[in-house]
Amino acid sequence: MLDPLVCTIEVPCGQAQAFGIFVKEMGTWWPLDKRSMSMHDGKAAKSLRVEAKLGGKIVEIGHDDTEHHWGTITSFDPNDSLAMDFHMGLPPENASLVEVRFTALGNARTQVELTQSNWEAFGDMAEMMRRGYGSGWVLIFEEAYQAACGG
């Protein structure tokens, strides 16, 4: 059993804004030119759609308008936390669990903790996937999302 991957950052905005940027604006900060299903064809995706609700889907709109289902929101507590089955490019039964918690540190600072677990869902690819996501979250979460929050 592999340990969860945990990334924690502080962003220079309030809790509600940090949550909103993460969920409702994911398509504006996610680096689709570096991390998308469309990159397998050498072209960036057009956009990313997130249905910000319990049961909502995360869907990449490919360069050729193909839709790629990345995951489904399994827990949704506005401004505080969300969780999603995340299987970018894999069948839903091969989903890891991504949980994101937003903790106010004052009016204009928020701690955001992203935890990814359930590596066992990837079977023989579990260790490789954990290593890949470990470096991927640096680019996606610690750099792109933090910058979108003004950090």
C-alpha positions in Angstrom: 0.0 0.0 0.0 1.5 3.3 -1.1 1.3 6.4 1.1 -1.0 9.3 0.0 0.7 12.1 -1.8 0.2 15.4 0.1 0.9 18.9 -1.2 0.2 22.0 1.0 0.5 25.6 -0.1 -0.7 29.0 1.1 -2.4 31.4 -1.3 -2.8 35.1 -0.9 -6.6 35.2 -1.1 -9.6 34.4 1.1 -11.0 30.9 1.5 -14.1 31.4 -0.7 -12.0 32.9 -3.5 -9.3 30.1 -3.3 -12.1 27.5 -3.5 -13.7 29.3 -6.4 -10.5 29.6 -8.4 -9.7 25.9 -7.8 -13.1 24.6 -8.8 -14.9 27.1 -11.0 -11.9 28.5 -12.8 -9.8 25.2 -13.2 -9.9 25.6 -16.9 -8.1 28.9 -16.7 -5.1 27.8 -14.7 -4.7 24.1 -15.5 -1.7 23.9 -17.9 -3.5 22.1 -20.7 -0.5 22.6 -23.0 1.5 20.4 -20.7 -1.0 18.1 -18.9 -3.9 16.9 -21.0 -5.1 13.9 -22.9 -4.8 15.8 -26.1 -1.1 16.1 -25.6 -0.8 12.4 -26.7 -1.6 13.8 -30.2 0.9 16.7 -29.7 -1.8 19.3 -29.4 -3.1 21.2 -26.4 -6.7 20.7 -25.3 -9.2 23.5 -26.0 -10.6 23.7 -22.5 -11.5 22.0 -19.3 -15.0 21.9 -17.9 -15.8 21.4 -14.3 -19.3 20.9 -13.0 -18.9 22.4 -9.6 -21.4 20.2 -7.6 -21.6 16.8 -6.0 -21.6 14.3 -8.8 -20.1 16.9 -11.2 -17.7 15.8 -13.9 -14.3 17.1 -14.8 -14.1 16.9 -18.6 -11.3 17.9 -21.0 -12.4 19.3 -24.4 -9.7 18.0 -26.8 -8.2 19.9 -29.7 -10.6 18.0 -32.0 -13.6 18.5 -29.7 -13.3 15.0 -28.2 -14.4 14.9 -24.6 -12.2 13.1 -22.1 -13.7 12.4 -18.7 -11.0 13.0 -16.0 -13.1 12.4 -12.9 -16.2 12.9 -10.8 -16.7 15.1 -7.7 -17.6 12.7 -4.9 -17.7 15.3 -2.0 -18.5 19.0 -2.3 -18.6 21.4 0.7 -18.3 24.9 -0.9 -15.4 26.9 0.4 -14.2 24.1 2.7 -13.4 21.0 0.7 -14.0 18.8 -2.2 -13.0 15.3 -3.3 -13.0 13.6 -6.7 -12.4 10.3 -8.3 -9.5 11.2 -10.6 -8.6 8.9 -13.5 -7.4 11.2 -16.3 -7.1 9.0 -19.4 -8.0 5.8 -17.6 -11.3 3.9 -17.0 -13.3 5.2 -14.0 -12.5 1.9 -12.1 -8.8 3.0 -12.1 -9.4 6.2 -10.2 -7.3 7.7 -7.5 -8.9 9.9 -4.9 -8.0 13.6 -4.8 -9.1 15.5 -1.8 -8.6 19.3 -1.5 -9.1 21.2 1.8 -9.3 25.0 2.1 -8.4 26.5 5.5 -8.7 30.2 6.2 -5.6 31.7 7.7 -7.2 35.2 7.8 -9.2 37.3 5.5 -6.7 37.2 2.7 -4.7 34.0 3.2 -5.7 30.4 2.8 -3.9 27.1 3.3 -4.8 24.6 0.5 -4.0 21.0 1.0 -4.3 18.5 -1.8 -4.1 14.8 -1.0 -4.1 12.0 -3.6 -4.6 8.4 -2.5 -6.0 5.1 -3.6 -2.9 4.3 -5.7 -3.9 0.6 -5.6 -6.6 1.4 -8.2 -3.8 1.7 -10.8 -2.7 -1.9 -10.2 0.8 -2.7 -11.5 1.2 1.0 -12.5 0.6 2.3 -8.9 4.2 3.2 -8.1 4.8 4.8 -11.5 1.6 6.8 -11.3 2.4 8.1 -7.8 5.9 9.3 -9.0 4.4 10.9 -12.0 1.7 12.7 -10.1 4.2 13.8 -7.5 6.1 15.8 -10.1 2.9 16.8 -11.9 1.3 18.4 -8.9 4.3 20.7 -8.5 3.6 22.2 -12.0 -0.2 22.0 -11.7 -1.0 22.8 -8.1 2.1 24.5 -6.6 2.8 26.6 -9.6 -0.2 27.1 -11.9 -3.0 27.1 -9.3 -1.0 29.2 -6.8 -0.2 31.8 -9.5 -3.9 32.0 -10.4 -4.6 32.9 -6.8 -2.1 35.7 -7.0 0.8 33.9 -5.4 
